Amino acid sequence: MDKVVEIERIDLAFEVNNTDHHTLQNSADRLIVRRGQPFTITLHLRPGTHFQNGDNINFIAQTGPIPSVEAQTKAKFSLSRFISRSSWSATAEMSDSTVSLTVCSHPNAPIGVYKLILDQGEAIGLGEFVLLFNPWCKQDPVYLASEAEREEYVLSQDGLIYRGIPKRITVLPWTFGQFEPGILDICLQILDESPNYISDAALDCSERRNPVYVTRVLSAMINSLGDKGVLVGNWSDDYEDGVKPTVWKDSCSILRQWSNDGCRAVRYGQCWVFAAVACTVSRALGIPCRVVTNYGSARDSNGDLVMERFYNEFDENIADDSIWNFHVWVENWMTRPDLSLGYEGWQASDPTPQHRSEGVFCCGPAPVRAIKEGELTYKYDVPFVYAEVNADVVEYIKLRDGRVFKMGGSTTEVGKSISTKAVGRDEREDITHNYKYPEGSEEERRVYEKANHHNKLAQAGEEPGLHIKIKVTPDMQIGSDFDVYAELKNNTMVTKSCRVMFYAQAVSYNGKLGETCGLGEFTEMNLASTEGSRVTLRLEYAEYSKAITQDRMIKLLALLIDAETRDFYRAKKTIILDGPEIIVNILGVPKVGQNLVADLALQNPLPEPLENCVFTIHGANLTDGKPITHEVGTVGPKEFVTAKVQFTPNLPGQRKILIDFASDKLHNVETYENLVIYE
């Protein structure tokens, strides 16, 4: 049996790691790291103890009260030669009595407090760390490419909130304070006090890998209706038993009061206070966030996209619908893998308690683009936010004898001067164009009509007719065999006799179609009323490898034919096969005139050898104006190929080194690393 490694002490290198992970402002006396990014700790061994690669050395990282591998709240991994950016991994460098251990989490691991354990038959705790979302990591759904935007929307601890009316916009400076002492723990406590955690802690902790889920929980928990949320809303002008909403100027005092008071809701908040606290918690957890103000904000009580304002003869509004002078919510930045492409980016989320969503007082995240395009069926709560910025206003007068007369209405009263603080400047940025087409334009009316149509279908709870759509799995790497599916639904009142054809064809990025690379049987079936069915098409590497171009694109097409009416229904989807990942480590001191080495590795994903394999690196002021190539010959099926390529920077500054891998069967495999070169 292998000898057990005995550890004298462990250095979690708080300052170095937290600096690398942009969390040093939080604390220098605990380890706070971000997903998908390596951190390094040092194990000091007892005299006479040795730590060897290949020993019985395994690691466990776990979070939550019921950690499990299936729920992704527990990860088991051993030492490997390279850090992977797509799974939990670890590497070690040994000297006489110390081990430098580098660990990297999965870029989609659940956020929260983790224990890191060395498992060698018996478990040795190596320490605790907090794992946060990572806007610096390209594989994290909250990845934000612009450093200036990351500075503003993740790291900035203060900001400006806009109030007033469009003709006189007023500015409220606010301290978000997301890195203030104790605030991160309170933000994690908010998640632990949510009804989701209390009813099923294991599932809730698992779902914390998804920023859509976390944003939705925060939207519910910042207000106190229906849960142990942070703030009570009050619009009555009677604030005697609490703090007047206009008195608050920072989030931390609210969050600390909630936590210190046994999670009892703080009195009182209004929309900008709810939004500011939501912004603090989002930024603390690593989700980019900004506070947004909408002027002329509609509250559509019955969901018909029309603001019906009933007045009595004294000009008093006697309806449930209302238009707020301004209303404040937040936007969070993330991808939306649950929706079709194009709806990633800013998502509106409204923590002010005015709307029940799936039975809970929360709202969002709603893709801002879906609001602009009138896509009311997209999750979450797009109709509510759409109405806030777009509802038409119709005014009626109701006489004492019950007669009702329609008055002149307005279609431009709602959704004006939508505002947020500009990046890096204390100025207002008008983002109305993100939410709507220009008022009165043809596109704006077209979107309104589409939204109205969607709304009627949704309220009826159905979309009539025959339906077909294509579903795919997330794991479609080149070299693998995998299934795709055509899902059918009969939403008519009668049984339908149908024929289905499902096939795959190679396609180039410019839309040019190539050879067929998967063909399903011509299936005949009867679909009963409201019944669904599924047709499976197997895509095999042996077939598609002969057809696809270097773009690695396949177009899927499914046809559903109503045998009786001869009506055709078509679904299509283009998929891109994932290529392998180039693992890059830059070795050396990044100074002008000093040699650096790009340490490269890649695993051949194909079940056959790759011939004529070449790594190429190039970068402005890094590779002397021309690419540097490194031939590595043949790589066997599933084998790793490695290379060390030397380059010498000749100018200081922010630089990108681009790395490319090419072979006879696999091209267009690229990555890059950002470098800062010093004098």
C-alpha positions in Angstrom: 0.0 0.0 0.0 1.2 3.5 -0.8 2.6 5.5 2.1 0.2 8.2 3.4 1.4 11.8 2.9 1.8 13.6 6.2 1.3 17.3 6.1 2.8 19.7 8.7 1.0 22.9 7.5 -0.9 24.3 4.6 -0.5 27.7 3.0 -3.6 28.8 1.1 -1.7 31.9 -0.2 -4.8 34.1 0.3 -3.1 37.3 -1.0 -1.6 35.9 -4.2 -4.7 33.8 -5.1 -7.2 36.5 -4.3 -5.3 39.1 -6.3 -5.3 36.7 -9.3 -9.0 36.1 -8.9 -10.0 39.8 -8.4 -11.2 39.1 -4.9 -8.5 40.8 -2.8 -10.8 43.7 -2.0 -13.0 41.1 -0.2 -10.4 39.8 2.2 -6.7 38.8 2.5 -7.4 36.3 5.3 -9.5 33.7 3.5 -9.4 32.1 0.0 -12.0 33.5 -2.4 -11.6 32.2 -6.0 -13.5 32.3 -9.3 -14.8 29.4 -11.4 -12.6 27.9 -14.2 -9.5 29.7 -13.0 -6.5 27.9 -11.3 -5.3 28.7 -7.8 -2.2 27.4 -6.1 -1.6 26.4 -2.5 1.5 25.0 -0.8 1.6 21.9 1.3 4.5 21.7 3.8 5.3 18.0 4.4 6.6 16.4 7.6 10.2 15.4 7.4 10.7 12.0 5.8 7.4 12.3 3.9 7.4 12.2 0.1 4.6 13.2 -2.3 5.0 11.5 -5.7 2.9 11.8 -8.8 1.3 8.4 -9.3 0.9 7.9 -5.6 -2.6 7.2 -4.3 -3.3 10.9 -4.5 -6.9 12.0 -5.0 -8.8 15.1 -4.2 -12.4 16.0 -3.4 -14.0 19.5 -3.6 -17.5 19.7 -2.2 -20.1 22.2 -1.3 -23.5 22.3 0.4 -25.0 20.1 3.2 -25.5 17.0 0.9 -22.6 16.9 -1.5 -23.0 14.5 -4.5 -21.1 13.8 -7.7 -24.5 13.5 -9.6 -25.6 17.0 -8.4 -22.2 18.4 -9.3 -21.8 19.6 -5.7 -19.0 17.1 -5.2 -16.0 16.6 -7.5 -13.4 13.8 -7.3 -10.2 14.3 -9.3 -6.6 13.2 -9.2 -3.3 14.7 -10.2 -2.9 15.2 -13.9 -0.1 16.6 -16.2 -2.1 19.6 -17.2 -4.7 21.9 -15.7 -8.0 21.5 -17.7 -10.3 24.5 -18.1 -13.3 22.2 -18.6 -13.3 20.0 -15.5 -12.0 20.0 -12.0 -8.2 19.2 -12.2 -5.0 19.5 -10.2 -1.3 19.5 -10.9 1.6 19.4 -8.4 5.2 20.5 -8.4 7.4 19.0 -5.7 10.5 20.2 -4.0 12.3 18.7 -0.9 9.6 19.2 1.7 6.9 21.3 -0.1 4.3 20.6 -2.7 2.9 23.4 -4.8 -0.6 22.3 -5.6 -2.5 24.0 -8.4 -6.3 23.4 -8.5 -8.8 24.5 -11.1 -12.6 24.3 -10.8 -15.1 23.4 -13.5 -16.2 26.7 -15.1 -19.8 25.7 -14.4 -19.3 24.4 -10.8 -22.0 25.6 -8.3 -20.9 28.7 -6.4 -20.6 28.6 -2.6 -18.4 27.6 0.2 -16.2 24.6 -0.6 -14.1 22.1 1.4 -10.9 20.8 -0.4 -10.0 17.4 0.8 -6.9 15.2 0.1 -8.2 11.6 -0.1 -5.6 8.9 0.2 -7.6 6.2 1.9 -8.1 8.6 4.8 -9.4 12.2 4.2 -7.3 15.2 5.1 -8.9 18.6 5.0 -6.7 21.0 3.0 -8.9 24.0 3.7 -12.0 26.0 2.8 -12.6 28.4 -0.1 -15.4 30.4 -1.5 -16.1 29.8 -5.2 -17.7 32.7 -7.2 -18.9 33.3 -10.8 -16.1 34.4 -13.1 -16.7 37.1 -15.7 -13.0 36.8 -16.6 -13.4 33.1 -17.8 -14.5 32.6 -21.3 -16.2 29.3 -20.4 -18.3 30.8 -17.6 -21.8 31.9 -18.7 -21.2 35.3 -17.1 -18.0 36.0 -19.1 -17.8 39.7 -20.0 -15.1 40.4 -22.7 -14.5 44.1 -21.9 -12.1 44.9 -19.0 -13.7 48.4 -18.6 -17.1 46.8 -18.3 -15.8 44.2 -15.7 -14.4 47.1 -13.8 -17.8 48.9 -13.8 -20.2 46.0 -13.5 -18.3 43.7 -11.2 -15.6 45.5 -9.3 -17.0 49.0 -8.9 -18.3 49.5 -5.4 -20.3 52.6 -6.1 -22.5 54.0 -8.8 -25.3 56.4 -9.8 -29.0 55.7 -9.8 -31.3 57.9 -11.9 -34.7 59.2 -10.7 -37.0 62.1 -11.4 -38.8 62.6 -14.7 -37.4 62.6 -18.3 -37.3 66.4 -18.4 -35.6 66.6 -15.1 -33.5 63.5 -14.4 -32.0 63.5 -10.9 -28.9 61.5 -9.8 -28.6 59.5 -6.6 -25.0 58.3 -5.8 -25.1 54.9 -4.2 -22.5 52.8 -2.4 -22.9 49.2 -3.4 -20.0 48.0 -1.1 -20.0 44.4 -2.4 -16.4 43.9 -1.0 -17.0 45.4 2.4 -16.2 43.1 5.4 -18.8 40.4 5.9 -21.0 41.3 2.9 -20.1 38.2 0.8 -21.1 35.9 3.7 -24.5 37.8 3.9 -25.0 37.4 0.2 -24.4 33.6 0.5 -26.7 33.6 3.6 -29.5 35.1 1.4 -29.2 32.0 -0.9 -29.4 29.8 2.2 -32.5 31.5 3.5 -34.5 31.1 0.3 -37.5 28.8 0.2 -35.8 26.7 -2.5 -32.8 25.9 -0.2 -35.1 25.2 2.7 -37.3 22.8 0.8 -34.5 21.0 -1.1 -31.0 22.1 -0.2 -29.3 19.5 -2.4 -31.1 20.6 -5.5 -30.7 24.3 -4.7 -27.0 24.0 -4.2 -26.7 22.1 -7.5 -28.6 24.8 -9.3 -26.3 27.4 -8.1 -24.0 26.6 -11.0 -26.5 28.5 -13.2 -26.6 32.4 -13.1 -30.1 32.4 -14.5 -31.3 30.4 -11.4 -29.3 32.5 -8.9 -30.6 35.8 -10.4 -34.1 34.5 -10.1 -33.6 33.5 -6.5 -32.2 36.9 -5.7 -35.1 38.7 -7.4 -37.4 36.8 -5.0 -35.2 37.2 -1.9 -34.4 40.9 -2.1 -38.1 41.6 -1.3 -39.8 40.1 1.7 -43.1 39.0 0.3 -43.6 35.2 0.7 -40.1 34.5 2.1 -37.4 35.6 4.6 -36.3 38.3 2.1 -34.3 41.4 2.8 -36.6 44.4 2.4 -40.2 45.4 3.0 -41.7 47.6 0.3 -43.8 50.6 1.4 -45.4 53.2 -0.9 -47.8 54.6 1.8 -45.9 57.7 3.1 -46.2 56.2 6.6 -42.7 55.0 7.6 -42.9 55.5 11.4 -41.9 51.9 12.3 -38.9 51.9 9.9 -36.6 53.9 7.7 -37.9 56.1 5.0 -36.8 54.7 1.6 -35.2 58.0 0.6 -32.8 57.9 3.6 -30.8 54.9 2.4 -27.6 55.7 0.5 -25.8 52.3 0.6 -26.6 48.6 0.5 -24.4 47.3 3.3 -26.3 48.9 6.2 -29.5 47.2 4.8 -27.8 43.8 4.4 -26.1 43.9 7.8 -29.3 44.9 9.5 -31.1 42.0 7.9 -28.4 39.5 8.9 -27.9 40.8 12.4 -31.6 40.8 13.0 -32.1 37.1 12.4 -33.1 37.6 8.8 -36.0 39.8 9.6 -37.0 42.0 6.7 -35.7 45.6 6.9 -38.3 48.4 6.7 -38.6 50.1 4.1 -37.6 50.1 0.5 -38.9 51.3 -2.8 -37.8 50.3 -6.3 -34.3 51.9 -6.4 -33.5 50.5 -3.0 -34.5 47.0 -4.1 -32.5 47.3 -7.3 -29.4 48.7 -5.6 -29.3 45.9 -3.0 -29.8 43.3 -5.8 -26.9 44.9 -7.7 -24.6 44.6 -4.6 -25.5 40.9 -4.1 -25.1 40.1 -7.9 -21.7 41.8 -8.1 -20.5 40.2 -4.8 -21.3 36.7 -6.3 -19.6 37.6 -9.5 -22.5 38.2 -11.8 -22.1 41.5 -13.8 -24.9 43.8 -12.9 -26.1 47.4 -13.5 -29.0 49.5 -12.2 -31.5 50.6 -14.8 -34.2 53.3 -14.6 -37.3 53.4 -16.9 -39.3 56.6 -17.1 -43.0 56.3 -17.6 -43.1 52.7 -16.3 -46.3 50.8 -16.8 -47.8 48.3 -14.3 -50.1 46.2 -16.4 -52.4 44.5 -13.9 -54.2 42.1 -16.3 -51.5 41.3 -18.8 -53.2 42.6 -22.0 -50.4 45.1 -22.9 -52.9 48.0 -22.7 -52.9 50.5 -19.8 -56.6 51.0 -19.3 -56.9 54.1 -17.1 -60.4 54.6 -15.8 -61.2 58.0 -14.3 -64.2 59.2 -12.5 -65.7 62.7 -13.1 -63.2 64.1 -10.6 -60.2 62.9 -12.7 -59.2 60.3 -10.1 -57.7 57.2 -11.5 -60.0 54.3 -10.4 -58.2 51.4 -12.2 -55.6 48.8 -11.1 -53.3 49.7 -14.0 -50.8 52.5 -13.2 -47.9 54.3 -14.8 -44.9 55.1 -12.5 -43.0 58.3 -13.2 -39.9 56.1 -13.0 -39.2 52.5 -12.0 -35.8 51.0 -11.3 -34.7 47.4 -11.9 -31.3 45.7 -12.6 -29.8 44.0 -15.6 -27.4 41.0 -15.2 -25.0 39.8 -17.9 -25.1 36.1 -18.9 -25.6 33.6 -21.7 -29.0 31.9 -22.0 -28.4 28.3 -23.1 -32.1 27.6 -22.2 -33.1 30.0 -25.1 -32.2 30.2 -28.7 -29.0 32.0 -29.7 -29.1 35.8 -29.7 -30.9 36.2 -26.4 -27.7 36.2 -24.3 -26.3 39.4 -22.8 -28.2 41.8 -20.6 -31.2 40.2 -18.8 -33.7 42.4 -16.9 -34.6 41.4 -13.4 -36.9 43.3 -11.1 -36.7 42.6 -7.3 -39.5 45.1 -6.5 -42.5 43.0 -5.4 -45.2 43.8 -7.9 -45.5 40.6 -9.9 -46.0 36.9 -9.1 -43.9 34.7 -11.3 -44.5 30.9 -11.0 -46.3 31.7 -7.7 -43.4 33.8 -6.3 -42.9 37.5 -6.1 -40.0 37.8 -8.5 -39.4 39.0 -12.0 -36.8 37.8 -14.5 -34.2 37.3 -15.8 -35.9 38.5 -19.1 -33.6 38.9 -22.1 -33.6 42.6 -23.0 -33.5 41.6 -26.7 -36.7 39.5 -26.3 -38.4 42.6 -24.8 -37.3 44.6 -27.9 -38.5 41.9 -30.3 -41.8 41.3 -28.5 -40.9 37.6 -27.9 -43.3 37.2 -25.0 -43.0 33.4 -24.8 -39.3 33.6 -23.7 -38.4 33.0 -20.1 -38.7 34.7 -17.6 -41.5 37.3 -17.3 -40.9 39.0 -20.7 -44.6 40.1 -20.9 -44.4 42.0 -17.6 -41.2 43.9 -18.5 -42.4 44.4 -22.1 -45.5 46.1 -20.7 -43.4 48.3 -18.4 -41.6 49.8 -21.4 -44.2 49.4 -24.2 -47.8 49.2 -23.1 -50.3 51.3 -25.0 -52.4 53.8 -22.9 -56.1 53.9 -23.3 -58.1 56.3 -21.1 -61.8 56.0 -20.2 -64.2 58.2 -18.2 -66.7 56.4 -16.1 -69.8 58.4 -15.2 -71.8 58.0 -12.0 -74.7 56.4 -14.0 -72.3 53.6 -15.1 -71.8 54.8 -18.7 -68.2 54.6 -20.0 -66.7 56.8 -22.7 -63.3 56.4 -24.3 -61.0 59.4 -24.2 -57.9 60.1 -26.4 -55.1 57.7 -25.6 -51.3 57.9 -26.0 -48.9 55.3 -27.3 -45.8 57.2 -26.3 -46.3 57.8 -22.6 -44.7 54.6 -21.5 -41.0 53.6 -21.5 -38.9 56.8 -22.0 -35.2 57.7 -21.4 -34.3 54.3 -20.1 -31.0 55.1 -18.2 -28.0 53.6 -16.6 -24.6 54.9 -15.5 -22.0 54.9 -18.3 -18.9 52.7 -18.1 -16.0 54.4 -16.4 -17.7 57.8 -16.4 -20.1 59.6 -14.1 -22.5 60.2 -16.9 -26.0 58.9 -17.9 -26.1 56.4 -20.8 -29.5 56.2 -22.6 -30.3 52.5 -23.4 -33.9 52.9 -24.6 -32.8 51.5 -28.0 -31.9 48.2 -26.3 -35.5 47.8 -25.1 -37.6 49.2 -28.0 -37.5 50.4 -31.6 -38.0 54.2 -32.0 -41.5 55.2 -30.9 -44.0 55.3 -33.7 -41.7 53.5 -36.1 -42.9 50.7 -38.3 -40.7 48.1 -36.4 -42.1 49.2 -33.1 -45.7 48.8 -34.2 -44.8 45.4 -35.8 -43.3 44.2 -32.6 -46.3 45.4 -30.6 -48.7 43.4 -32.9 -46.5 40.3 -32.6 -46.4 40.6 -28.8 -50.2 41.0 -28.7 -50.6 37.9 -30.8 -48.2 35.9 -28.5 -50.1 37.2 -25.5 -53.4 36.0 -26.7 -52.0 32.5 -27.5 -50.3 32.3 -24.1 -53.5 33.3 -22.3 -55.3 30.6 -24.1 -52.5 28.3 -22.9 -51.9 26.8 -26.4 -50.5 27.1 -29.8 -52.8 25.2 -32.2 -51.8 23.0 -35.1 -49.1 20.4 -35.7 -45.6 21.2 -34.4 -42.2 19.9 -35.0 -38.9 21.0 -33.4 -35.4 19.7 -33.2 -33.6 19.1 -29.9 -29.9 18.4 -29.4 -27.7 17.4 -26.5 -24.9 19.8 -25.3 -22.1 17.2 -25.8 -21.4 17.1 -29.5 -17.7 16.9 -29.9 -16.1 16.0 -33.2 -15.0 12.4 -33.1 -18.0 11.2 -31.1 -21.2 9.5 -32.2 -24.4 11.2 -30.8 -28.2 11.4 -31.1 -30.3 14.3 -32.2 -34.1 14.4 -31.9 -37.2 15.6 -33.7 -40.0 16.3 -31.3 -43.6 16.2 -32.6 -46.8 17.6 -31.1 -50.4 17.4 -32.2 -52.2 20.4 -30.8 -55.3 19.9 -32.9 -58.7 18.4 -31.8 -58.3 15.2 -33.9 -55.9 12.3 -34.5 -53.5 13.1 -37.3 -51.8 10.6 -39.6 -48.3 11.9 -40.2 -45.1 11.1 -42.1 -41.7 12.3 -40.8 -38.4 12.7 -42.6 -35.3 13.6 -40.6 -31.8 14.0 -42.0 -28.5 15.8 -41.6 -26.4 17.5 -44.1 -22.9 19.2 -44.0 -23.0 23.0 -44.3 -20.4 25.8 -44.6 -20.5 29.0 -42.6 -21.8 30.8 -45.7 -24.8 28.5 -45.9 -23.6 26.3 -48.8 -24.9 22.8 -48.3 -22.7 19.7 -48.7 -23.3 16.0 -48.6 -25.9 14.1 -46.5 -24.3 12.7 -43.4 -27.2 11.2 -41.5 -30.6 9.9 -42.8 -33.4 8.7 -40.7 -36.1 6.3 -41.9 -39.2 7.8 -43.5 -41.5 7.2 -40.5 -45.3 7.0 -40.6 -47.3 7.4 -37.4 -50.6 8.4 -35.9 -50.6 11.2 -33.4 -53.6 11.4 -31.1 -55.0 14.8 -30.2 -52.6 16.7 -27.8 -50.1 13.7 -28.1 -46.4 14.1 -28.7 -43.7 11.8 -30.1 -40.0 11.8 -30.8 -37.9 10.6 -33.7 -34.2 9.9 -33.1 -31.4 10.4 -35.7 -27.9 8.9 -34.9 -25.0 10.9 -36.2 -21.9 8.8 -36.5 -18.3 10.0 -36.9 -17.7 7.4 -39.6 -20.4 9.1 -41.7 -20.2 12.8 -40.9 -16.4 12.9 -41.0 -16.5 12.3 -44.8 -19.0 15.2 -45.4 -18.2 18.1 -43.0 -16.0 21.0 -43.9 -13.4 22.6 -41.6 -16.3 24.8 -40.2 -17.5 21.6 -38.4 -21.2 22.6 -39.1 -24.1 20.2 -39.7 -27.6 21.3 -40.7 -30.4 19.2 -39.3 -33.8 19.2 -41.2 -37.0 17.6 -40.1 -40.2 17.5 -42.2 -43.6 16.6 -40.8 -46.3 16.0 -43.4 -50.0 15.9 -42.6 -51.1 12.9 -44.7 -54.6 14.1 -45.0 -54.2 17.8 -45.8 -50.7 17.5 -47.4 -49.5 20.4 -45.2 -45.8 20.5 -44.5 -44.2 21.6 -41.3 -40.4 22.1 -41.1 -37.9 22.4 -38.4 -34.2 23.1 -39.0 -31.2 23.7 -36.8 -27.5 24.1 -37.6 -25.1 22.6 -35.1 -21.4 23.2 -34.7 -19.3 20.3 -33.4 -17.0 21.2 -30.6 -13.3 20.9 -31.3 -10.7 19.9 -28.8 -9.2 22.5 -26.3 -5.7 23.7 -26.5 -4.2 23.9 -23.0 -1.8 26.8 -22.7 0.7 27.7 -20.0 3.0 30.7 -20.6 6.4 30.1 -18.8 8.9 32.8 -18.0 9.0 36.4 -16.9 6.9 38.6 -19.2 9.5 41.3 -19.9 10.8 42.9 -23.1 13.7 40.9 -24.5 13.2 37.9 -22.2 12.4 34.5 -23.8 9.0 33.1 -23.0 7.7 29.6 -23.7 4.2 28.7 -24.7 3.7 25.2 -23.1 1.0 23.7 -25.3 -1.1 20.5 -25.1 -4.1 19.0 -26.9 -5.9 15.7 -26.9 -6.8 14.2 -30.3 -10.6 13.6 -29.9 -10.9 11.4 -33.0 -10.9 7.6 -33.1 -8.2 7.8 -35.8 -4.7 9.3 -36.0 -4.0 12.9 -36.9 -1.2 13.4 -39.5 1.0 16.5 -40.2 0.1 18.1 -36.9 1.4 21.7 -36.4 1.1 24.3 -33.6 1.4 27.9 -34.7 1.7 30.9 -32.4 1.7 34.6 -33.4 1.1 37.9 -31.7 1.8 41.6 -32.3 5.2 42.5 -30.8 5.6 38.9 -29.5 6.7 36.8 -32.5 8.8 39.3 -34.5 6.0 40.0 -36.9 5.6 36.5 -38.2 4.0 33.2 -37.1 6.2 30.7 -35.3 5.3 27.1 -36.3 6.2 23.9 -34.5 5.6 20.6 -36.2 4.6 17.6 -34.0 4.0 14.9 -36.7 1.4 12.2 -36.0 -0.8 11.9 -33.0 -2.7 8.6 -32.3 -6.4 8.3 -31.5 -7.3 10.0 -28.2 -3.6 10.7 -27.5 -2.1 13.9 -26.1 0.3 16.0 -28.1 2.5 18.5 -26.4 4.9 21.3 -27.6 7.0 24.0 -26.2 7.3 27.1 -28.4 9.6 29.9 -27.6 9.0 33.6 -28.4 10.5 36.9 -27.3 8.4 40.1 -26.7 9.9 43.3 -28.1 7.4 45.9 -26.8 5.7 46.4 -23.4 1.9 46.6 -22.9 -1.2 44.4 -23.1 -0.7 41.7 -25.7 -2.5 38.7 -27.1 -0.7 35.5 -28.1 -2.8 33.5 -30.5 -2.4 29.7 -30.8 -3.5 27.6 -33.6 -3.5 23.8 -34.2 -3.9 22.2 -37.6 -3.6 18.7 -39.0 -4.9 16.6 -42.0 -8.3 15.9 -40.3 -8.7 18.7 -37.8 -8.3 22.5 -38.5 -9.6 25.7 -37.0 -8.6 24.8 -33.5 -7.6 28.1 -31.8 -7.2 29.8 -28.5 -5.4 32.8 -27.2 -3.9 34.1 -23.9 -3.7 37.8 -22.8 -0.3 38.9 -21.6 1.0 42.0 -20.0 4.6 42.6 -21.0 6.7 44.8 -18.8 9.7 46.9 -19.6 
